[in-house]
Amino acid sequence: MNGQNRKDILPGMTVDIVLKADQKTGKLTRGIVKDILTKSVTHPHGIKVRLTDGQIGRVQGIHST
């Protein structure tokens, strides 16, 4: 799963996101989803989420628990 479909992401899931500051380098940050911020069903750059530690970014990968 690539993180472009809102239905694939639920609070409590472990995901890799790219932070706004890391978009040029593509550096990924792993964390647990607290809130889903994107309202649309899909987004070509990834669904925007807030992690439990407060960081916000677009989902690049979803990890099964």
Order of alpha helices (4+ residues) and beta strands (2+ residues): beta-beta-beta-beta
